Amino acid sequence: MGQSLDMPLFCSPTSAQRLFHYEGEKAVAQAAEKFGTMFSVSSLGTIDLDEVESIKTPKMFQVYYHKDKGLTESMLEKCHAANFDVLALTVDTVALGNRERDLRTGFTMPLKLSLASILSFMTHPSWAINYLTHSKFELPILKNNIEEANFAIALSDYFSKMIDLTINWKDAEELRKKWGKEFCIKGIMSVEDAKKAVNIGATGIIVSNHGGRQLDGSRSPFDQLSEIVDAVGDKIDIICEGGISRGTHVLKALSLGAKACSGARMYLYALAAGGQKGVEKALGNLQSEMVRDMTLMGCKTIKDLSRENIRFRN
């Protein structure tokens, strides 16, 4: 997607990163900058885009296709003003999956007090103190268009009332033209859709099942990576997203033909534990693993990785 990265792994977009740590997206951006890799900001981000304008590393913005086309266009204008490099259109979240873990834990957005949540706040005092003593949580990218963008709007309402469920390939192509820069589609899970992404002029696709949180029983991105690479790998950049927790996971995906990998849990847990330093530690661990594992494999450069390295179990 036209970006030069110091390692073949970048930080995927996720919503509400300040729920993990009060530094939120800025901490991730600054950590990514140190490692020369790309970071991403979500439409449901908890910072405004101008807050990371000065970051000197590739930037990706993730957008949903809204019913209010003026909202989408205002996001594109903000992205251009803040020097974002890549626009990622997410197409696998026209409705929220049945997230059973959230039902069990009682997690909601906006946060709602319950006996369980009160006990959680009491046993994690530093998080609660930071939540109460730093700037209030809001969705600044949306707030000029949505009165409830200070977290009073529920995620389920956002997706059911604001996302345009009628989106089609023509709409995606028009969005690409309006953006005018590097454009990828996030949530591709089939050869057929990968070919359509090529046809509309996308410069990249992110093979992703949204962290396994949307369609129950869907294949993992890695399981279908080779067939997508065989179909369109010479026409478009292919990113493998999800399930990345080891350096060898990245090397396996690259061996099958992915241009790079991305992930969220790999840095979100670290963000929750230690803010920017935590994210730096996570990225540093993964980078070290990739270098060490390539040495053990006898590979001097990424070009040395190939399918000869992979054996699938029957």
C-alpha positions as CSV (number, residue, x, y, z in Angstrom):
1,M,0.0,0.0,0.0
2,G,2.9,2.3,-0.8
3,Q,4.3,2.5,2.7
4,S,7.9,1.8,3.8
5,L,7.9,-0.1,7.1
6,D,10.9,-1.2,9.2
7,M,9.2,-4.4,10.1
8,P,6.4,-6.4,8.3
9,L,3.9,-5.9,11.1
10,F,1.7,-3.0,12.1
11,C,-1.0,-2.0,14.6
12,S,-4.5,-2.6,13.4
13,P,-7.3,-0.1,14.1
14,T,-9.4,-0.6,17.2
15,S,-12.1,1.5,18.8
16,A,-11.9,3.3,22.2
17,Q,-8.2,2.7,23.0
18,R,-8.4,5.0,26.0
19,L,-10.5,2.4,27.7
20,F,-7.4,0.3,27.9
21,H,-5.1,3.1,29.1
22,Y,-5.6,6.9,29.4
23,E,-2.8,7.5,26.9
24,G,-4.8,5.5,24.3
25,E,-4.1,6.0,20.6
26,K,-1.3,8.5,21.2
27,A,0.7,5.9,23.1
28,V,0.3,3.4,20.2
29,A,1.2,6.0,17.6
30,Q,4.4,7.0,19.5
31,A,5.4,3.4,20.0
32,A,4.8,2.6,16.3
33,E,6.9,5.6,15.4
34,K,9.9,4.3,17.4
35,F,9.7,1.0,15.5
36,G,9.2,2.6,12.1
37,T,5.9,0.8,11.5
38,M,2.3,1.9,10.8
39,F,-0.4,2.6,13.4
40,S,-4.1,3.0,12.8
41,V,-6.9,5.1,14.2
42,S,-10.6,4.0,14.2
43,S,-13.7,6.0,13.3
44,L,-14.6,5.2,17.0
45,G,-11.2,6.5,18.2
46,T,-10.9,8.4,21.5
47,I,-8.5,11.1,20.1
48,D,-8.9,13.6,17.3
49,L,-6.8,13.1,14.2
50,D,-4.8,16.3,14.6
51,E,-3.4,14.9,17.9
52,V,-1.2,12.5,15.9
53,E,-0.6,14.7,12.9
54,S,3.1,15.3,13.9
55,I,3.8,11.5,14.2
56,K,6.4,10.7,11.5
57,T,5.4,7.2,10.6
58,P,2.8,5.8,8.2
59,K,-0.8,6.3,9.4
60,M,-3.9,4.4,8.6
61,F,-7.5,5.5,9.2
62,Q,-10.3,3.0,9.5
63,V,-13.7,4.1,8.3
64,Y,-17.2,2.6,8.3
65,Y,-19.7,3.5,5.5
66,H,-22.2,5.8,7.2
67,K,-25.7,6.6,6.2
68,D,-24.7,10.2,6.7
69,K,-22.4,10.7,3.7
70,G,-21.4,14.2,5.1
71,L,-20.0,12.4,8.2
72,T,-17.8,10.2,6.0
73,E,-16.6,13.1,3.9
74,S,-15.8,15.1,7.0
75,M,-13.6,12.2,8.2
76,L,-11.8,12.1,4.9
77,E,-11.1,15.9,5.1
78,K,-9.7,15.4,8.6
79,C,-7.5,12.5,7.4
80,H,-6.1,14.7,4.6
81,A,-5.4,17.5,7.0
82,A,-3.6,15.2,9.5
83,N,-1.5,13.6,6.7
84,F,-2.9,10.1,6.9
85,D,-1.5,7.8,4.3
86,V,-4.0,4.9,4.0
87,L,-7.8,4.6,4.3
88,A,-9.2,1.3,5.3
89,L,-12.9,0.6,4.7
90,T,-14.2,-2.0,7.1
91,V,-16.8,-4.2,5.6
92,D,-17.3,-7.0,8.1
93,T,-19.1,-5.1,10.8
94,V,-22.4,-4.0,9.3
95,A,-23.9,-5.6,12.4
96,L,-22.2,-6.5,15.7
97,G,-21.5,-10.2,16.4
98,N,-23.0,-11.9,19.4
99,R,-20.1,-11.2,21.7
100,E,-20.8,-13.7,24.5
101,R,-17.8,-12.7,26.6
102,D,-19.2,-9.2,26.8
103,L,-22.5,-10.6,28.0
104,R,-20.8,-12.7,30.6
105,T,-18.6,-9.8,31.9
106,G,-21.3,-7.2,31.6
107,F,-19.1,-4.9,29.5
108,T,-21.0,-2.3,27.6
109,M,-20.2,0.9,25.8
110,P,-21.1,3.3,27.3
111,L,-19.9,1.9,30.6
112,K,-22.7,1.0,33.1
113,L,-22.2,0.6,36.8
114,S,-23.1,-2.8,38.2
115,L,-21.9,-4.8,41.2
116,A,-19.4,-6.6,39.0
117,S,-18.0,-3.4,37.5
118,I,-17.8,-1.6,40.9
119,L,-15.8,-4.6,42.3
120,S,-13.6,-4.4,39.2
121,F,-12.9,-0.7,39.7
122,M,-12.1,-1.3,43.4
123,T,-9.6,-4.0,42.5
124,H,-8.0,-2.0,39.8
125,P,-7.7,1.4,41.5
126,S,-5.0,2.9,39.1
127,W,-7.3,2.4,36.1
128,A,-10.3,4.0,38.0
129,I,-8.1,6.9,39.1
130,N,-6.9,7.6,35.6
131,Y,-10.4,7.3,34.3
132,L,-11.6,9.9,36.7
133,T,-8.7,12.3,36.7
134,H,-7.9,12.6,32.9
135,S,-9.9,14.2,30.2
136,K,-13.3,12.7,29.7
137,F,-13.9,9.9,27.3
138,E,-15.5,10.9,24.1
139,L,-15.4,10.1,20.4
140,P,-14.0,13.4,19.0
141,I,-14.0,12.2,15.3
142,L,-17.7,11.8,15.5
143,K,-18.7,14.5,18.0
144,N,-19.4,17.3,15.6
145,N,-22.0,15.1,13.9
146,I,-23.4,13.0,16.7
147,E,-24.6,14.6,19.9
148,E,-24.1,11.4,21.9
149,A,-20.4,11.0,20.8
150,N,-19.3,11.4,24.5
151,F,-19.9,7.7,24.9
152,A,-23.6,8.1,25.7
153,I,-24.3,6.2,22.4
154,A,-24.3,2.5,22.6
155,L,-22.2,0.5,20.1
156,S,-25.3,-1.5,19.1
157,D,-27.1,1.7,18.3
158,Y,-24.2,3.1,16.3
159,F,-24.1,0.1,14.1
160,S,-27.8,-0.4,13.8
161,K,-28.7,3.3,13.2
162,M,-25.7,4.9,11.6
163,I,-24.0,2.3,9.4
164,D,-25.3,2.0,5.8
165,L,-26.2,-1.7,5.4
166,T,-26.8,-1.3,1.7
167,I,-23.1,-0.7,0.9
168,N,-22.0,-2.3,-2.4
169,W,-18.9,-2.4,-4.5
170,K,-19.8,0.7,-6.4
171,D,-20.0,2.6,-3.1
172,A,-16.6,1.3,-2.2
173,E,-15.2,2.4,-5.5
174,E,-16.7,5.9,-5.1
175,L,-15.2,6.2,-1.6
176,R,-11.8,5.2,-3.1
177,K,-12.0,7.9,-5.7
178,K,-13.0,10.6,-3.1
179,W,-10.1,9.6,-0.9
180,G,-7.6,9.7,-3.8
181,K,-4.7,8.0,-1.9
182,E,-3.9,4.4,-0.8
183,F,-7.1,2.5,-0.2
184,C,-7.7,-0.9,1.3
185,I,-10.7,-3.0,2.2
186,K,-10.6,-4.6,5.6
187,G,-12.6,-7.8,6.2
188,I,-12.0,-9.7,3.0
189,M,-12.5,-13.5,3.5
190,S,-12.8,-15.0,0.1
191,V,-11.2,-15.1,-3.3
192,E,-14.3,-13.7,-5.0
193,D,-14.3,-10.6,-2.8
194,A,-10.5,-10.2,-3.2
195,K,-10.9,-10.1,-7.0
196,K,-13.7,-7.5,-6.7
197,A,-11.4,-5.3,-4.5
198,V,-8.8,-5.4,-7.3
199,N,-11.5,-4.5,-9.9
200,I,-12.5,-1.3,-8.0
201,G,-8.9,-0.2,-7.8
202,A,-8.1,-0.9,-4.1
203,T,-4.4,-1.0,-3.4
204,G,-4.6,-3.4,-0.5
205,I,-6.9,-5.9,1.2
206,I,-6.8,-7.0,4.8
207,V,-7.7,-10.6,5.2
208,S,-9.5,-10.6,8.5
209,N,-12.4,-12.1,10.5
210,H,-12.4,-9.2,12.9
211,G,-10.5,-11.1,15.6
212,G,-13.0,-13.9,15.5
213,R,-15.6,-11.7,17.1
214,Q,-18.2,-11.4,14.3
215,L,-19.3,-14.6,12.4
216,D,-19.2,-17.7,14.6
217,G,-17.3,-20.5,13.0
218,S,-15.6,-18.4,10.3
219,R,-12.3,-19.6,9.0
220,S,-9.1,-18.0,10.3
221,P,-7.4,-15.5,7.9
222,F,-4.3,-17.7,7.8
223,D,-6.3,-20.7,6.6
224,Q,-7.3,-19.1,3.4
225,L,-4.4,-16.8,2.8
226,S,-2.7,-19.0,0.2
227,E,-5.7,-19.2,-2.0
228,I,-6.2,-15.5,-2.0
229,V,-2.5,-14.9,-2.7
230,D,-2.7,-17.3,-5.6
231,A,-5.7,-15.4,-7.1
232,V,-4.7,-11.8,-6.7
233,G,-1.3,-11.7,-5.0
234,D,0.4,-10.2,-8.0
235,K,-2.2,-7.4,-8.3
236,I,-2.8,-6.1,-4.8
237,D,-1.1,-5.9,-1.4
238,I,-2.4,-8.6,0.9
239,I,-2.3,-8.1,4.7
240,C,-3.0,-11.0,7.1
241,E,-4.7,-9.7,10.2
242,G,-5.5,-11.6,13.4
243,G,-4.0,-14.4,15.5
244,I,-0.6,-12.7,15.6
245,S,1.1,-13.3,19.0
246,R,4.5,-14.7,17.9
247,G,7.2,-13.7,15.5
248,T,6.8,-17.1,13.8
249,H,3.1,-16.3,13.1
250,V,4.3,-13.3,11.0
251,L,6.9,-15.4,9.2
252,K,4.4,-18.1,8.3
253,A,2.0,-15.6,6.8
254,L,4.9,-13.9,4.8
255,S,6.0,-17.4,3.6
256,L,2.5,-17.9,2.1
257,G,2.7,-14.6,0.3
258,A,1.3,-11.9,2.6
259,K,2.9,-8.5,2.2
260,A,2.7,-7.9,5.9
261,C,0.7,-8.7,9.0
262,S,-1.3,-6.7,11.5
263,G,-3.0,-7.3,14.8
264,A,-4.7,-5.6,17.7
265,R,-4.6,-7.9,20.8
266,M,-0.8,-8.1,20.4
267,Y,-0.6,-4.4,21.5
268,L,-3.9,-3.7,23.3
269,Y,-3.0,-6.0,26.2
270,A,0.4,-4.3,26.4
271,L,-1.3,-0.9,26.2
272,A,-3.5,-1.8,29.1
273,A,-0.5,-3.0,31.2
274,G,1.9,-0.2,30.5
275,G,0.8,2.5,28.2
276,Q,3.3,3.5,25.5
277,K,6.1,1.6,27.2
278,G,4.0,-1.5,27.2
279,V,3.3,-1.2,23.5
280,E,7.0,-0.6,22.8
281,K,7.8,-3.8,24.8
282,A,5.3,-5.8,22.8
283,L,6.5,-4.6,19.4
284,G,10.1,-5.1,20.5
285,N,9.5,-8.7,21.6
286,L,7.8,-9.4,18.2
287,Q,10.6,-7.7,16.3
288,S,13.2,-9.7,18.1
289,E,11.4,-12.9,17.6
290,M,11.1,-12.3,13.8
291,V,14.9,-11.5,13.5
292,R,15.9,-14.5,15.7
293,D,13.5,-16.9,14.0
294,M,14.6,-15.9,10.5
295,T,18.2,-16.5,11.6
296,L,17.3,-20.0,12.8
297,M,15.5,-20.7,9.5
298,G,18.6,-19.6,7.5
299,C,16.8,-16.6,6.0
300,K,18.7,-13.4,5.6
301,T,15.9,-11.3,4.1
302,I,12.1,-11.5,3.8
303,K,12.6,-12.4,0.2
304,D,14.1,-15.7,1.4
305,L,10.7,-16.7,2.9
306,S,8.6,-19.0,0.7
307,R,6.1,-21.8,0.9
308,E,8.9,-24.3,1.1
309,N,9.0,-23.3,4.8
310,I,5.4,-24.4,5.4
311,R,4.0,-27.9,6.0
312,F,0.2,-28.3,6.7
313,R,-1.1,-31.1,8.8
314,N,-3.8,-33.2,7.2
